[in-house]
Amino acid sequence: MRRQAPANGAICVLCGYPTTDRPTAMPRSDHISPMPTTLRYRMAIAVLALIAGLVALYLHLWKLGLVGTLTCTGGQGCEVAMTSSWSWFLGVDVALIGALGYGAILAVALWGAQPGQENSRTPTLVLLALIVPAVLFTVRLKYYEWFVLRTFCPWCFESTVTIVLLLLLSLLDLRRLREPVVSP
């Protein structure tokens, strides 16, 4: 017997019950509720920050000599970028700055995904306070990489794409929070 889908069409893939029309008298331990759409931007931010943070950590560990060869393109773009004077900012390795920055973004995104925080603007504003300066810093780094060093580092480009995506996701989350809440 096929269960009738609710108006929004959401059916649990594990138990087959419509997510809004599930019997409450017979709770099932294998039922996983779908992630609320209010959290989708913050969870995407968390996943992207985790990936980019691991890449930045890899680059930092390479610079310290703690991992083997730097996996990059044949043109040595990563080595040129990572060993240039522009790969340091105020005496600190920019890969370390990236790893710490992405770690902070990950922590704030996960904090913002906690119960009771989904409609709070504070996590989104903190995310923007971390991400906007990172975007500006990335523009500086890309200028030196592309126009001064005349090289291309795919790992650095991954970070550039990620930080721009994080900015867009944060702005979408801010827009979501500014829209009026429609009560049923």
C-alpha positions in Angstrom: 0.0 0.0 0.0 1.5 3.3 -1.1 1.1 6.2 1.5 -0.3 9.4 0.3 2.4 12.2 0.2 1.6 15.5 1.9 1.2 18.7 0.0 5.0 19.3 0.2 5.7 15.8 -1.1 8.1 14.9 1.7 8.3 11.2 2.5 10.9 9.6 4.7 13.2 7.4 2.7 13.7 5.0 5.6 10.1 4.3 6.8 8.0 5.6 3.9 5.8 7.7 6.0 5.0 11.2 5.0 7.1 13.5 7.2 4.2 15.7 8.2 1.7 12.8 8.5 3.6 10.2 10.6 1.7 8.4 13.3 2.8 9.5 16.7 1.5 6.4 18.6 4.1 4.2 17.0 7.5 5.9 17.0 10.1 4.2 15.0 13.8 4.3 16.0 15.0 4.1 12.4 13.1 7.3 11.4 15.5 10.2 10.5 13.8 13.5 10.2 14.9 15.6 7.2 17.2 18.5 7.9 15.2 21.6 8.3 15.6 23.9 5.3 16.4 26.7 7.7 19.8 25.0 8.4 20.8 24.2 4.8 23.0 27.2 4.3 24.8 26.9 7.6 25.4 23.1 7.1 26.7 23.8 3.6 29.0 26.4 5.1 30.2 23.9 7.7 31.0 21.2 5.1 32.8 23.6 2.8 34.8 25.1 5.6 35.8 21.6 6.8 37.1 20.7 3.3 38.9 24.0 2.8 40.4 23.9 6.3 41.8 20.4 5.7 43.4 21.6 2.4 44.9 24.7 4.1 46.2 22.4 6.9 47.8 20.1 4.3 49.5 23.2 2.7 50.8 24.4 6.0 52.1 21.0 7.0 53.9 20.8 3.6 55.5 24.1 4.3 56.7 22.8 7.7 58.1 19.7 5.9 55.8 17.3 7.8 54.2 15.8 4.6 55.8 14.6 1.4 55.8 16.3 -1.9 53.2 18.9 -2.7 50.7 17.4 -5.1 50.1 20.1 -7.7 50.2 20.7 -11.5 53.3 20.1 -13.6 54.1 23.8 -13.8 55.1 24.1 -10.2 52.5 26.8 -9.5 51.9 25.6 -6.0 55.6 25.6 -5.1 56.1 29.1 -6.5 53.1 30.4 -4.6 53.8 28.6 -1.4 57.5 29.6 -1.2 57.1 33.2 -2.2 57.3 36.1 0.1 53.6 36.7 -0.5 52.8 33.4 1.3 53.5 35.1 4.6 51.5 37.8 6.3 53.0 39.6 9.3 55.3 36.7 9.7 52.6 34.0 9.7 52.1 31.4 7.0 48.9 32.2 5.0 48.1 28.5 4.9 48.0 28.5 8.7 45.9 31.6 8.7 43.5 29.8 6.3 43.4 26.7 8.4 42.6 28.7 11.5 40.1 30.9 9.7 38.2 27.9 8.2 38.2 26.3 11.6 36.6 29.3 13.1 34.0 29.4 10.3 33.3 25.7 10.8 32.8 26.2 14.5 30.4 29.2 14.0 28.4 27.4 11.3 28.0 24.3 13.6 27.0 26.6 16.5 24.5 28.2 14.3 23.0 24.8 13.4 22.3 23.9 17.0 18.7 23.7 18.2 17.3 27.1 19.0 19.8 29.0 16.8 18.2 28.4 13.4 16.4 31.7 13.4 19.0 33.7 15.2 20.9 36.3 13.2 23.9 36.3 15.5 25.7 33.2 13.9 25.1 34.6 10.4 26.5 38.0 11.4 29.5 36.3 13.0 30.1 34.3 9.9 30.0 37.4 7.8 32.4 39.1 10.1 34.8 36.2 9.5 34.2 35.7 5.8 34.2 39.3 4.4 37.8 40.0 5.6 38.8 36.6 4.3 37.4 37.4 0.9 39.3 40.7 0.8 42.5 38.9 2.0 42.0 36.3 -0.8 41.7 39.1 -3.4 45.1 40.4 -2.3 46.6 36.9 -2.5 45.1 36.2 -5.9 46.5 39.5 -7.2 50.0 38.6 -6.1 49.7 35.0 -7.3 48.4 35.8 -10.8 49.8 39.2 -11.6 53.1 39.5 -9.7 54.2 35.8 -9.5 52.4 34.9 -12.8 51.6 31.4 -11.6 48.5 29.3 -10.8 48.1 27.2 -7.7 45.0 24.8 -7.9 45.0 24.5 -4.1 44.9 28.2 -3.7 42.2 28.5 -6.3 40.1 25.9 -4.3 40.3 28.2 -1.3 39.3 31.2 -3.5 36.2 29.4 -4.8 35.3 28.1 -1.4 35.5 31.5 0.4 33.4 33.1 -2.4 30.8 30.3 -2.0 30.9 30.8 1.8 30.2 34.5 1.3 27.2 33.7 -1.0 25.8 31.1 1.4 26.1 33.5 4.3 24.3 36.3 2.3 21.6 33.8 1.4 21.2 32.9 5.1 21.0 36.5 6.0 18.3 37.0 3.4 16.4 34.0 4.8 16.5 35.6 8.2 15.2 38.9 6.9 12.2 37.3 5.2 9.0 37.4 7.3 8.2 34.1 9.0 4.9 32.7 7.7 3.0 30.8 10.5 0.7 28.0 9.5 
